[in-house]
């Protein structure tokens, strides 16, 4: 079993609001991946004295600890408890009722010798690769259903945030965990998995450089950093061409890739990322 993670800020002037961890217990046989994409609020308008990076670090740390230490607990319950724990950490100092209180998308995957569990909330992506190379993308497409004209207005988007008929993110309400996309796959049907924030999934979803199967191939051959380099190259080329089909030139971009190997077998010797051609 091997894991590989990489993250790039969207701008050197702003802190990276993504968060990622891959926990592979030394005993082997299982592990967990947590990936968050913090939602950037309008400057100075989120009711919180801490900021989004603080929030994603707190929530991500709680998710990692709970998913690794409580195998008996469903992922939706883990997300609910992590949200509550994070909210309690700044409930006395911040306005958690603010529509823009710090929040994030969530991808959570956990596996053992028997199964692979997953949870996806909002527009980050989880990829599951079967032994025959088939790749399943687990997506929460509710934000994509919001018309682009609405999404270009912060006020209009906020009216649909964490509301029925709109879309959901992890903020201060533990009940949102029940809105997440969840599922379980037999461990024998997953040989690798990947988690991508939307800054990394641009390679597929915005630029159409390949499909999800090709994306997983890039992660295997070039590593997470290789995929992010490809995204930045496409963004730079689009900017030189005067492209206008996105809101910002660069976004925080994060990718995690894990090869699970075959249950009960030693996966040592699996080659690492190959240099980019």
C-alpha positions as CSV (number, residue, x, y, z in Angstrom):
1,X,0.0,0.0,0.0
2,X,1.3,3.5,-0.8
3,X,-0.1,7.0,-0.6
4,X,0.8,10.2,-2.3
5,X,-0.6,13.7,-1.6
6,X,0.1,17.2,-3.0
7,X,-1.5,20.6,-2.6
8,X,-0.9,24.0,-4.2
9,X,-2.3,27.4,-3.2
10,X,-4.3,29.3,-5.7
11,X,-2.3,32.5,-5.0
12,X,0.9,33.2,-3.1
13,X,-0.9,36.1,-1.5
14,X,-3.5,33.9,0.2
15,X,-3.2,30.9,2.5
16,X,-4.2,27.6,1.1
17,X,-7.7,26.7,2.3
18,X,-7.6,23.1,1.3
19,X,-6.7,20.3,3.8
20,X,-5.7,16.7,3.2
21,X,-4.5,13.7,5.2
22,X,-3.8,10.0,4.5
23,X,-3.6,7.8,7.6
24,X,-2.2,4.3,7.0
25,X,-1.9,2.5,10.3
26,X,1.4,0.6,10.8
27,X,-0.5,-2.7,11.4
28,X,-1.6,-2.5,7.8
29,X,-4.9,-3.7,6.2
30,X,-6.7,-0.4,6.5
31,X,-6.5,3.4,6.4
32,X,-8.4,6.6,5.8
33,X,-8.2,9.6,3.5
34,X,-9.6,13.0,4.4
35,X,-9.8,15.9,1.9
36,X,-11.4,19.3,2.5
37,X,-11.8,22.4,0.2
38,X,-12.5,25.5,2.3
39,X,-15.1,27.9,0.9
40,X,-13.5,31.3,0.4
41,X,-15.8,34.0,1.9
42,X,-16.0,37.7,0.9
43,X,-13.2,39.6,2.7
44,X,-14.0,40.1,6.3
45,X,-17.5,38.8,6.0
46,X,-17.9,35.4,7.7
47,X,-18.5,36.2,11.3
48,X,-15.4,34.2,12.4
49,X,-12.2,35.6,14.0
50,X,-10.2,32.5,13.0
51,X,-10.6,32.1,9.2
52,X,-11.1,29.2,6.8
53,X,-7.6,27.6,7.2
54,X,-8.1,27.3,10.9
55,X,-11.5,25.7,10.3
56,X,-10.3,23.2,7.7
57,X,-7.4,22.2,10.0
58,X,-9.7,21.7,12.9
59,X,-12.4,19.8,11.0
60,X,-9.8,17.8,9.0
61,X,-8.0,16.8,12.2
62,X,-11.2,15.7,13.9
63,X,-12.2,13.7,10.8
64,X,-8.8,11.9,10.6
65,X,-8.8,11.1,14.3
66,X,-12.3,9.8,14.4
67,X,-12.2,7.8,11.2
68,X,-9.0,6.1,12.3
69,X,-10.0,5.4,15.9
70,X,-13.7,4.6,15.6
71,X,-14.1,1.9,13.0
72,X,-17.4,1.1,14.6
73,X,-18.9,4.5,13.7
74,X,-20.4,5.2,10.3
75,X,-18.8,8.0,8.3
76,X,-21.9,10.2,8.4
77,X,-21.8,10.0,12.2
78,X,-18.0,10.8,12.1
79,X,-18.7,13.9,10.0
80,X,-21.5,15.0,12.4
81,X,-19.3,14.6,15.5
82,X,-16.4,16.4,13.8
83,X,-18.6,19.3,12.8
84,X,-19.9,19.6,16.3
85,X,-16.4,19.4,17.8
86,X,-15.2,22.1,15.5
87,X,-18.2,24.3,16.1
88,X,-17.7,24.0,19.9
89,X,-14.1,25.2,19.5
90,X,-15.2,28.6,18.4
91,X,-18.9,28.9,19.4
92,X,-18.1,31.5,22.1
93,X,-16.0,33.8,19.9
94,X,-17.7,33.6,16.5
95,X,-21.1,34.0,14.9
96,X,-21.8,30.4,13.8
97,X,-25.3,31.5,12.5
98,X,-23.6,33.7,9.8
99,X,-24.4,32.4,6.3
100,X,-20.7,32.5,5.5
101,X,-19.4,31.0,8.7
102,X,-16.3,28.9,7.7
103,X,-17.2,25.8,5.8
104,X,-15.8,23.2,3.4
105,X,-16.5,20.4,1.0
106,X,-15.6,17.0,2.3
107,X,-14.3,13.7,0.9
108,X,-13.8,10.9,3.4
109,X,-12.7,7.4,2.5
110,X,-12.0,4.5,4.9
111,X,-11.0,0.9,4.2
112,X,-10.1,-2.3,5.9
113,X,-9.7,-5.9,4.7
114,X,-13.4,-6.2,3.9
115,X,-14.8,-3.0,2.5
116,X,-14.1,0.6,1.4
117,X,-16.5,3.2,2.8
118,X,-16.9,6.7,1.3
119,X,-18.6,10.0,2.0
120,X,-18.7,13.0,-0.4
121,X,-20.2,16.4,0.4
122,X,-20.3,19.2,-2.2
123,X,-18.1,19.5,-5.2
124,X,-14.8,17.7,-4.4
125,X,-14.5,14.3,-6.1
126,X,-13.6,10.7,-5.1
127,X,-12.4,8.2,-7.6
128,X,-12.6,4.4,-7.0
129,X,-10.6,2.1,-9.4
130,X,-11.6,-1.5,-9.8
131,X,-9.1,-4.3,-10.5
132,X,-9.9,-4.3,-14.2
133,X,-9.1,-0.5,-14.4
134,X,-12.7,0.7,-14.4
135,X,-13.0,4.0,-12.6
136,X,-16.1,5.2,-10.7
137,X,-16.4,8.9,-9.9
138,X,-18.4,9.5,-6.7
139,X,-19.7,13.1,-7.0
140,X,-22.2,15.3,-5.2
141,X,-23.6,17.3,-8.2
142,X,-26.1,19.5,-6.3
143,X,-23.9,22.6,-6.7
144,X,-23.6,21.9,-10.5
145,X,-27.4,21.9,-10.7
146,X,-27.5,25.6,-9.6
147,X,-27.6,27.7,-12.7
148,X,-24.3,29.5,-13.5
149,X,-26.0,32.8,-13.5
150,X,-27.0,32.2,-9.9
151,X,-23.5,31.0,-8.9
152,X,-22.0,34.2,-10.2
153,X,-23.9,36.1,-7.5
154,X,-22.8,35.6,-3.9
155,X,-26.1,36.8,-2.6
156,X,-28.1,34.5,-4.8
157,X,-25.8,31.5,-4.1
158,X,-26.1,32.1,-0.3
159,X,-29.9,31.7,-0.6
160,X,-29.3,28.1,-1.7
161,X,-26.4,27.3,0.7
162,X,-27.3,24.4,3.0
163,X,-30.9,24.6,2.1
164,X,-33.3,22.0,0.6
165,X,-33.3,22.4,-3.2
166,X,-29.8,23.9,-3.1
167,X,-26.4,22.5,-2.0
168,X,-24.7,21.5,1.2
169,X,-21.3,22.0,2.8
170,X,-19.8,21.2,6.2
171,X,-20.2,24.3,8.3
172,X,-21.5,24.5,11.9
173,X,-24.6,22.3,11.7
174,X,-23.9,18.6,12.4
175,X,-27.2,17.6,10.8
176,X,-25.7,18.4,7.3
177,X,-23.8,15.1,7.6
178,X,-27.1,13.3,6.7
179,X,-27.0,15.1,3.3
180,X,-23.7,13.6,2.3
181,X,-23.3,11.0,-0.5
182,X,-22.3,7.8,1.2
183,X,-21.7,4.2,0.2
184,X,-19.7,1.0,0.8
185,X,-17.8,-1.1,-1.8
186,X,-16.3,-4.6,-1.2
187,X,-12.5,-4.2,-0.7
188,X,-11.8,-6.7,-3.5
189,X,-13.4,-4.3,-6.0
190,X,-11.1,-1.4,-5.2
191,X,-7.4,-1.5,-6.0
192,X,-6.8,2.3,-5.8
193,X,-8.7,5.5,-4.9
194,X,-8.1,9.2,-5.3
195,X,-9.6,12.4,-3.7
196,X,-9.5,15.7,-5.6
197,X,-10.6,19.2,-4.7
198,X,-12.2,21.1,-7.6
199,X,-9.0,23.0,-8.2
200,X,-7.4,19.6,-9.1
201,X,-10.4,18.1,-10.8
202,X,-10.3,21.0,-13.3
203,X,-8.1,18.8,-15.4
204,X,-11.3,16.7,-16.2
205,X,-14.2,19.0,-15.4
206,X,-13.1,22.3,-16.7
207,X,-10.4,21.7,-19.3
208,X,-11.5,18.3,-20.5
209,X,-7.9,17.1,-20.8
210,X,-9.1,13.5,-20.1
211,X,-11.7,11.5,-18.4
212,X,-11.6,10.1,-14.8
213,X,-9.8,7.0,-15.9
214,X,-7.1,9.0,-17.5
215,X,-6.9,11.3,-14.5
216,X,-6.3,8.3,-12.2
217,X,-3.6,7.1,-14.7
218,X,-1.8,10.5,-14.4
219,X,-1.9,10.1,-10.6
220,X,-0.4,6.6,-10.8
221,X,2.3,7.5,-13.3
222,X,3.2,11.1,-12.3
223,X,1.9,11.3,-8.7
224,X,-0.4,13.9,-7.2
225,X,2.1,16.7,-7.9
226,X,2.2,15.7,-11.5
227,X,-1.5,16.1,-11.9
228,X,-1.4,19.6,-10.2
229,X,1.5,20.6,-12.6
230,X,-0.7,19.6,-15.5
231,X,-3.6,21.7,-14.2
232,X,-1.3,24.8,-13.7
233,X,0.1,24.4,-17.3
234,X,-3.5,24.3,-18.7
235,X,-4.5,27.4,-16.7
236,X,-1.4,29.3,-17.9
237,X,-2.1,28.3,-21.5
238,X,-5.7,29.3,-21.2
239,X,-4.7,32.7,-19.7
240,X,-2.3,33.3,-22.6
241,X,-5.1,32.5,-25.1
242,X,-7.5,34.9,-23.3
243,X,-9.7,32.2,-22.0
244,X,-12.7,33.5,-20.0
245,X,-14.5,30.3,-19.0
246,X,-13.8,30.4,-15.3
247,X,-14.0,32.9,-12.4
248,X,-10.4,32.8,-11.3
249,X,-7.2,31.8,-13.0
250,X,-5.9,29.5,-10.2
251,X,-7.7,27.8,-7.4
252,X,-6.3,26.0,-4.4
253,X,-5.6,22.5,-5.8
254,X,-5.2,19.3,-3.8
255,X,-5.0,15.6,-4.7
256,X,-4.5,12.4,-2.7
257,X,-3.9,9.0,-4.3
258,X,-3.8,5.6,-2.5
259,X,-3.0,2.2,-4.0
260,X,-4.6,-0.3,-1.7
261,X,-3.0,-3.5,-3.2
262,X,-4.6,-6.9,-2.8
263,X,-6.1,-7.8,0.6
264,X,-3.9,-10.2,2.5
265,X,-0.8,-9.6,0.3
266,X,2.3,-7.5,0.9
267,X,2.1,-4.6,-1.6
268,X,5.8,-3.6,-1.0
269,X,7.7,-3.0,-4.1
270,X,5.0,-1.1,-5.8
271,X,6.7,1.5,-8.0
272,X,6.4,5.2,-7.1
273,X,5.5,8.0,-9.5
274,X,7.4,8.0,-12.7
275,X,9.0,11.3,-13.9
276,X,6.8,13.4,-16.1
277,X,7.8,13.0,-19.8
